[in-house]
Amino acid sequence: MRYRVVFSPEAEQQILELYRYIATAASPNVAAAYTEAILAYCESLQRLPLWGTKRDDVRPGLRVTNYKGRTVMAFTVDEDQVSIIGVFCGGQDYASILHDDDSDRQD
């Protein structure tokens, strides 16, 4: 079974920001090659949706994987879809950013 891969608006924005950063620091060609490789890597999750490491300690159902040890992709999987919820680079603390605070909230 092939899963559908979808990107959250936040993940799309993070990829765009990564492109801009690399384009400025290196070149637009390098930026395009790197971000296209990340997108292709994410798309490969349609065949292997349970790839990566479970991080229920951060958020229920969260899984993470990385591209070349530099970029972390955070995603969830349901019955037929992989949802990319974040793309984090340069040692960003994705766990703090994505931490599920529901248990800390008081109604």
Secondary structure by P-SEA (a helix, b strand, c coil): cbbbbbbcaaaaaaaaaaaaaaaaaccaaaaaaaaaaaaaaaaaccccccccccccccccbbbbbbccccbbbbbcccccbbbbccccccccccccccccccccccc
